[in-house]
Amino acid sequence: MISRRSRSTNALLQRSADSGLPKNEEKFKKLHGEDIFEFKSFQVRIFCFVEKERSIILTNGFIKKKARTPGSEIERAKDLRKEYEKGRQK
């Protein structure tokens, strides 16, 4: 059974794929000082980056349980982006 949270997150990602990145900062925002963005749906957070202003590359996600986003999750997204870019250079 798919939860309400999963349906909402899937719908947000599908709308982004169909219509482009959300303009609503409550659903999508750039993290300060980073080239990493955050999709937000209830407590679900999915990090991503935009490649060539056309492709949205999802890196990692988690269920947010505290008021602040853990720095370790942001660092993980940055590391995954570097790994992706390194692989693209080959």
matplotlib code that plots the C-alpha trace (Angstrom):
import matplotlib.pyplot as plt

x = [0.0, 1.4, 1.3, -0.1, 3.5, 4.7, 1.9, 2.5, 6.2, 5.7, 3.3, 5.7, 8.5, 6.2, 5.0, 8.6, 9.4, 6.4, 6.4, 9.8, 11.0, 8.5, 8.4, 7.0, 9.8, 7.7, 8.1, 11.5, 14.4, 18.1, 20.2, 22.1, 25.6, 25.2, 24.3, 22.2, 18.4, 15.8, 12.4, 10.1, 6.9, 5.6, 8.7, 10.3, 13.4, 15.0, 18.2, 19.1, 21.1, 20.3, 22.5, 22.7, 19.4, 17.6, 18.1, 17.2, 19.6, 18.3, 21.0, 19.5, 16.5, 15.5, 12.6, 13.2, 12.6, 14.1, 13.7, 17.1, 18.3, 21.3, 24.5, 25.5, 22.7, 23.7, 27.3, 26.2, 24.3, 27.4, 29.6, 27.1, 27.1, 30.9, 30.9, 28.3, 30.3, 33.5, 31.8, 30.5, 34.0, 35.2]
y = [0.0, 3.4, 6.0, 9.5, 10.8, 8.6, 9.7, 13.3, 13.0, 11.1, 13.7, 16.5, 14.8, 13.9, 17.5, 18.7, 16.3, 17.4, 21.1, 22.1, 23.0, 24.2, 28.0, 27.5, 27.6, 25.5, 22.6, 23.3, 25.6, 26.1, 25.5, 28.5, 28.8, 25.4, 24.2, 21.6, 21.9, 20.4, 19.0, 19.1, 17.1, 16.9, 15.5, 14.0, 15.7, 14.8, 16.6, 17.1, 19.3, 20.6, 19.6, 21.9, 23.6, 20.6, 17.5, 17.1, 14.6, 13.2, 12.4, 11.3, 11.6, 11.2, 11.7, 14.9, 14.4, 17.6, 21.3, 21.6, 19.6, 17.5, 18.7, 15.1, 14.8, 17.9, 16.7, 13.4, 15.2, 17.2, 14.1, 12.2, 15.2, 15.1, 11.4, 11.8, 14.6, 12.6, 9.7, 12.0, 13.1, 9.6]
z = [0.0, -1.0, 1.7, 1.3, 1.8, -1.1, -3.4, -2.7, -3.2, -6.5, -7.7, -6.9, -8.9, -11.8, -12.0, -12.1, -14.9, -16.9, -16.2, -14.9, -11.5, -8.9, -8.3, -4.8, -2.2, 0.1, -2.4, -3.9, -2.9, -3.5, -0.4, 0.7, -0.9, -2.7, -6.2, -4.4, -4.4, -2.1, -3.0, 0.0, 0.5, 4.1, 6.0, 2.9, 1.6, -1.7, -2.8, -6.4, -8.8, -12.2, -15.1, -18.2, -17.1, -18.5, -16.4, -12.7, -11.1, -7.8, -5.3, -2.0, 0.2, 3.8, 6.2, 8.2, 11.9, 13.3, 12.6, 10.8, 7.9, 9.0, 7.5, 6.8, 4.4, 2.5, 2.4, 1.1, -1.7, -2.6, -2.6, -4.8, -7.2, -7.4, -8.0, -10.8, -12.5, -12.2, -14.0, -16.7, -17.5, -18.5]

ax = plt.figure().add_subplot(projection="3d")
ax.plot(x, y, z, "-o")
ax.set_aspect("equal")
plt.show()
